[in-house]
Amino acid sequence: MDSSRVTNGLLFAIALALLTHLALALSNRPVEAETFHLDGCITQRPGDKPAGYVHVVVHSQADVDSLKGS
């Protein structure tokens, strides 16, 4: 009887960990960006080659679809 109690306790702990992981995965977290490398993307003259490039990601399809109708 003691082993079934331990098994049930471990299964409950696993279920709790999985539910916590799911809740954190579905929660809305603010977007964070590393801005300390942006200075390398700016040049003095338009013809100069920058030390780095900016990668832009767009997630909202509503903004893209609204431009097609214009």
KOLTI-208199 format. One line per 5 residues: their letters; for each residue x, y, z of C-alpha. Coordinates in pm, 1 decimal. Each point is the difference from the previous one (the first is absolute). Layout:
BEGIN
A) X,Y,Z ~ ... .
//
This chain:
BEGIN
MDSSR) 0.0,0.0,0.0 ~ 292.8,231.8,64.0 ~ 133.4,-40.7,-355.8 ~ -334.9,103.4,-153.5 ~ 2.9,313.8,217.5 .
VTNGL) 349.6,88.3,-124.5 ~ -103.1,-71.7,-359.5 ~ -307.0,220.4,31.1 ~ 208.1,277.0,154.4 ~ 252.2,-14.9,-283.9 .
LFAIA) -276.1,-1.2,-262.8 ~ -159.2,300.7,168.2 ~ 334.4,185.2,0.2 ~ 49.9,-76.8,-371.3 ~ -353.4,115.5,-83.0 .
LALLT) 53.3,320.1,198.6 ~ 330.0,68.9,-178.3 ~ -161.7,-59.9,-340.5 ~ -293.3,229.5,78.4 ~ 238.3,270.7,121.6 .
HLALA) 205.8,-34.3,-317.7 ~ -314.6,24.0,-213.9 ~ -121.2,308.9,186.9 ~ 335.9,171.5,-48.0 ~ 12.3,-94.4,-368.0 .
LSNRP) -345.8,144.3,-66.7 ~ 43.9,317.8,202.6 ~ 70.2,325.5,-180.3 ~ 351.5,115.0,69.3 ~ 131.1,339.6,-111.4 .
VEAET) 234.3,0.9,-296.9 ~ 358.3,76.8,88.2 ~ 275.3,111.4,-234.8 ~ 372.6,33.9,31.6 ~ 69.9,357.6,-101.3 .
FHLDG) 366.8,24.3,91.8 ~ 114.9,-112.1,-349.3 ~ -201.5,259.3,-193.9 ~ 286.3,250.2,-10.8 ~ 185.9,-230.3,-238.8 .
CITQR) -292.7,14.3,-244.1 ~ 21.8,379.1,-43.1 ~ 258.7,150.9,-235.0 ~ 122.3,354.9,-53.2 ~ -63.9,-2.2,-377.0 .
PGDKP) -262.3,-192.6,-203.1 ~ 266.2,-184.8,-202.7 ~ 188.5,-140.5,301.5 ~ -36.0,-366.8,87.2 ~ -146.3,-45.9,349.5 .
AGYVH) 162.0,-227.7,257.1 ~ -335.9,-168.6,58.9 ~ -352.0,-22.2,-130.1 ~ -340.4,32.1,165.8 ~ -232.8,-299.4,-26.9 .
VVVHS) -365.6,102.9,8.5 ~ -275.0,-251.0,78.4 ~ -368.4,83.8,-47.6 ~ -256.9,-217.9,176.3 ~ -324.3,186.4,-56.7 .
QADVD) -182.9,-98.2,-319.2 ~ -272.2,260.6,61.2 ~ 237.2,285.2,-90.0 ~ 113.9,-173.1,-320.8 ~ -356.1,-78.1,-109.5 .
SLKGS) -113.8,359.4,58.0 ~ 268.1,128.1,-240.6 ~ -122.3,-225.0,-282.8 ~ -342.6,167.2,-0.8 ~ 145.8,351.4,-41.0 .
//
